[in-house]
Amino acid sequence: MVLGLGVLVAAINAESLYHRDEYYVQALFFTPLVFLLGLFMVIVGNPVDANTGEPAVWARAGYGCSVGVGLLLGGLALWFVGC
């Protein structure tokens, strides 16, 4: 679901850039975040710790790292286009 949202936002931004020569700054910032988080979630799923019944610590750390890298890439994208 999250990966699909990332692809959808990227497609909308690409279409508007191609047809109208404009882009959405918010989409440019959030697309890498949503795409990387969704890709990580598709790859690992939602592993549960057998002892506590909660999501595994390594999965939560991976979710956080995916969000952090996505924010970094989104910030770099904004910097490269001059926002």
MDAnalysis code that builds the backbone (N, CA, C; Angstrom):
import MDAnalysis as mda
import numpy as np

u = mda.Universe.empty(249, n_residues=83, atom_resindex=np.repeat(np.arange(83), 3), trajectory=True)
u.add_TopologyAttr("name", ["N", "CA", "C"] * 83)
u.add_TopologyAttr("resid", np.arange(1, 84))
u.add_TopologyAttr("resname", ["MET", "VAL", "LEU", "GLY", "LEU", "GLY", "VAL", "LEU", "VAL", "ALA", "ALA", "ILE", "ASN", "ALA", "GLU", "SER", "LEU", "TYR", "HIS", "ARG", "ASP", "GLU", "TYR", "TYR", "VAL", "GLN", "ALA", "LEU", "PHE", "PHE", "THR", "PRO", "LEU", "VAL", "PHE", "LEU", "LEU", "GLY", "LEU", "PHE", "MET", "VAL", "ILE", "VAL", "GLY", "ASN", "PRO", "VAL", "ASP", "ALA", "ASN", "THR", "GLY", "GLU", "PRO", "ALA", "VAL", "TRP", "ALA", "ARG", "ALA", "GLY", "TYR", "GLY", "CYS", "SER", "VAL", "GLY", "VAL", "GLY", "LEU", "LEU", "LEU", "GLY", "GLY", "LEU", "ALA", "LEU", "TRP", "PHE", "VAL", "GLY", "CYS"])
u.atoms.positions = np.array([
    [0.823, -1.190, 0.000],
    [0.000, 0.000, 0.000],
    [0.871, 1.260, 0.000],
    [1.862, 1.296, 0.878],
    [2.723, 2.468, 0.972],
    [3.593, 2.591, -0.284],
    [4.091, 1.465, -0.777],
    [4.899, 1.482, -2.001],
    [4.064, 1.966, -3.180],
    [2.840, 1.515, -3.269],
    [1.942, 1.975, -4.327],
    [1.680, 3.472, -4.242],
    [1.555, 3.989, -3.033],
    [1.366, 5.422, -2.844],
    [2.592, 6.193, -3.327],
    [3.770, 5.672, -3.032],
    [4.994, 6.323, -3.496],
    [5.096, 6.341, -5.008],
    [4.737, 5.243, -5.646],
    [4.764, 5.175, -7.106],
    [3.718, 6.120, -7.697],
    [2.545, 6.181, -7.082],
    [1.490, 7.071, -7.559],
    [1.913, 8.533, -7.472],
    [2.490, 8.936, -6.363],
    [2.927, 10.325, -6.203],
    [4.035, 10.654, -7.204],
    [4.959, 9.713, -7.421],
    [6.019, 9.930, -8.405],
    [5.440, 10.051, -9.810],
    [4.456, 9.244, -10.129],
    [3.844, 9.295, -11.460],
    [3.091, 10.603, -11.668],
    [2.382, 11.074, -10.655],
    [1.673, 12.345, -10.764],
    [2.661, 13.487, -10.964],
    [3.750, 13.474, -10.210],
    [4.750, 14.526, -10.346],
    [5.430, 14.469, -11.709],
    [5.737, 13.277, -12.196],
    [6.370, 13.134, -13.511],
    [5.425, 13.598, -14.619],
    [4.150, 13.265, -14.496],
    [3.172, 13.679, -15.503],
    [3.024, 15.193, -15.532],
    [2.947, 15.825, -14.374],
    [2.806, 17.275, -14.346],
    [4.069, 17.964, -14.849],
    [5.219, 17.384, -14.588],
    [6.462, 17.950, -15.096],
    [6.553, 17.801, -16.608],
    [6.115, 16.684, -17.125],
    [6.193, 16.431, -18.558],
    [5.188, 17.261, -19.350],
    [3.967, 17.364, -18.866],
    [2.919, 18.035, -19.634],
    [2.786, 19.529, -19.352],
    [3.088, 19.949, -18.123],
    [2.891, 21.361, -17.779],
    [4.173, 22.083, -17.389],
    [5.293, 21.387, -17.401],
    [6.594, 21.950, -17.012],
    [6.581, 22.545, -15.605],
    [5.874, 21.892, -14.704],
    [5.878, 22.286, -13.299],
    [5.852, 21.027, -12.456],
    [6.280, 21.149, -11.219],
    [6.289, 20.005, -10.310],
    [5.761, 20.445, -8.955],
    [5.352, 19.468, -8.180],
    [4.848, 19.736, -6.836],
    [5.983, 19.547, -5.843],
    [6.302, 20.599, -5.121],
    [7.427, 20.557, -4.186],
    [7.184, 19.513, -3.100],
    [5.968, 19.435, -2.599],
    [5.666, 18.465, -1.552],
    [5.867, 17.047, -2.060],
    [5.447, 16.795, -3.284],
    [5.617, 15.454, -3.850],
    [7.092, 15.148, -4.060],
    [7.848, 16.139, -4.471],
    [9.277, 15.950, -4.681],
    [9.972, 15.608, -3.371],
    [9.497, 16.171, -2.273],
    [10.097, 15.908, -0.964],
    [9.657, 14.563, -0.385],
    [8.373, 14.231, -0.503],
    [7.856, 13.043, 0.166],
    [7.929, 11.761, -0.655],
    [8.119, 11.853, -1.960],
    [8.162, 10.649, -2.785],
    [9.279, 9.689, -2.381],
    [10.540, 10.151, -2.192],
    [11.573, 9.189, -1.777],
    [11.280, 8.551, -0.425],
    [10.728, 9.337, 0.489],
    [10.402, 8.816, 1.816],
    [9.381, 7.692, 1.726],
    [8.289, 7.946, 1.045],
    [7.207, 6.963, 0.959],
    [7.658, 5.744, 0.152],
    [8.409, 5.983, -0.915],
    [8.854, 4.878, -1.759],
    [9.825, 3.963, -1.002],
    [10.813, 4.529, -0.321],
    [11.777, 3.696, 0.405],
    [11.129, 2.956, 1.573],
    [10.255, 3.621, 2.293],
    [9.554, 2.957, 3.397],
    [8.686, 1.824, 2.868],
    [7.960, 2.083, 1.798],
    [7.118, 1.040, 1.211],
    [7.932, -0.125, 0.676],
    [9.067, 0.167, 0.046],
    [9.929, -0.897, -0.466],
    [10.470, -1.753, 0.673],
    [10.895, -1.117, 1.765],
    [11.382, -1.874, 2.921],
    [10.265, -2.723, 3.519],
    [9.056, -2.170, 3.591],
    [7.934, -2.925, 4.154],
    [7.567, -4.115, 3.274],
    [7.667, -3.958, 1.962],
    [7.381, -5.076, 1.061],
    [8.434, -6.169, 1.216],
    [9.688, -5.773, 1.359],
    [10.766, -6.757, 1.448],
    [10.704, -7.544, 2.754],
    [10.539, -6.858, 3.890],
    [10.601, -7.559, 5.178],
    [9.236, -7.879, 5.767],
    [8.199, -7.236, 5.300],
    [6.881, -7.490, 5.867],
    [6.746, -6.870, 7.246],
    [6.048, -7.550, 8.139],
    [5.869, -7.081, 9.504],
    [6.266, -8.201, 10.463],
    [7.576, -8.420, 10.638],
    [8.012, -9.498, 11.525],
    [7.666, -9.206, 12.982],
    [7.212, -10.233, 13.655],
    [6.787, -10.098, 15.047],
    [7.760, -10.843, 15.941],
    [8.134, -10.199, 17.042],
    [8.993, -10.835, 18.038],
    [8.179, -11.894, 18.767],
    [8.689, -13.103, 18.789],
    [7.954, -14.218, 19.397],
    [7.781, -14.051, 20.906],
    [8.701, -13.375, 21.562],
    [8.636, -13.222, 23.014],
    [7.635, -12.153, 23.451],
    [7.563, -11.049, 22.717],
    [6.716, -9.936, 23.148],
    [5.439, -9.791, 22.335],
    [5.418, -10.335, 21.136],
    [4.254, -10.189, 20.278],
    [4.176, -8.847, 19.577],
    [5.201, -8.021, 19.731],
    [5.269, -6.711, 19.079],
    [6.161, -6.807, 17.848],
    [6.128, -5.784, 16.994],
    [7.041, -5.797, 15.842],
    [8.500, -5.897, 16.300],
    [9.296, -6.633, 15.545],
    [10.698, -6.852, 15.904],
    [11.456, -5.526, 15.929],
    [12.426, -5.450, 16.830],
    [13.198, -4.220, 16.993],
    [13.970, -3.899, 15.722],
    [14.536, -4.902, 15.063],
    [15.297, -4.640, 13.847],
    [14.405, -4.108, 12.733],
    [13.139, -4.535, 12.714],
    [12.216, -4.033, 11.702],
    [11.863, -2.574, 11.983],
    [11.622, -2.250, 13.242],
    [11.333, -0.858, 13.590],
    [12.526, 0.043, 13.304],
    [13.733, -0.464, 13.569],
    [14.936, 0.309, 13.241],
    [15.053, 0.491, 11.733],
    [14.734, -0.540, 10.977],
    [14.763, -0.434, 9.521],
    [13.744, 0.548, 8.997],
    [12.549, 0.568, 9.608],
    [11.534, 1.547, 9.208],
    [12.056, 2.967, 9.461],
    [12.661, 3.169, 10.613],
    [13.209, 4.487, 10.943],
    [14.332, 4.896, 10.010],
    [15.222, 3.962, 9.696],
    [16.313, 4.267, 8.766],
    [15.780, 4.571, 7.376],
    [14.768, 3.845, 6.947],
    [14.166, 4.109, 5.637],
    [13.567, 5.508, 5.591],
    [12.888, 5.903, 6.653],
    [12.313, 7.244, 6.715],
    [13.425, 8.292, 6.724],
    [14.481, 8.044, 7.491],
    [15.596, 8.996, 7.554],
    [16.285, 9.173, 6.213],
    [16.557, 8.074, 5.522],
    [17.193, 8.156, 4.203],
    [16.243, 8.819, 3.208],
    [14.956, 8.526, 3.301],
    [13.984, 9.161, 2.423],
    [13.914, 10.665, 2.634],
    [13.953, 11.103, 3.890],
    [13.963, 12.535, 4.169],
    [15.233, 13.187, 3.631],
    [16.357, 12.507, 3.781],
    [17.618, 13.023, 3.258],
    [17.568, 13.155, 1.740],
    [17.080, 12.128, 1.061],
    [16.982, 12.178, -0.397],
    [15.973, 13.227, -0.865],
    [14.877, 13.368, -0.148],
    [13.913, 14.409, -0.481],
    [14.499, 15.797, -0.302],
    [15.259, 15.998, 0.760],
    [15.922, 17.279, 0.973],
    [16.945, 17.563, -0.113],
    [17.692, 16.533, -0.503],
    [18.659, 16.710, -1.598],
    [17.957, 17.046, -2.912],
    [16.820, 16.418, -3.162],
    [16.070, 16.713, -4.385],
    [15.615, 18.164, -4.399],
    [15.146, 18.660, -3.260],
    [14.746, 20.065, -3.182],
    [15.942, 20.993, -3.358],
    [17.078, 20.609, -2.805],
    [18.275, 21.422, -2.932],
    [18.737, 21.478, -4.389],
    [18.649, 20.349, -5.096],
    [19.092, 20.315, -6.473],
    [18.196, 21.148, -7.404],
    [16.906, 21.243, -7.101],
    [16.030, 22.040, -7.964],
    [15.981, 23.506, -7.517],
    [16.612, 23.810, -6.417],
    [16.714, 25.212, -5.997],
    [15.589, 25.729, -5.146],
    [14.938, 24.866, -4.382],
    [13.853, 25.322, -3.493],
    [14.404, 25.718, -2.145],
])
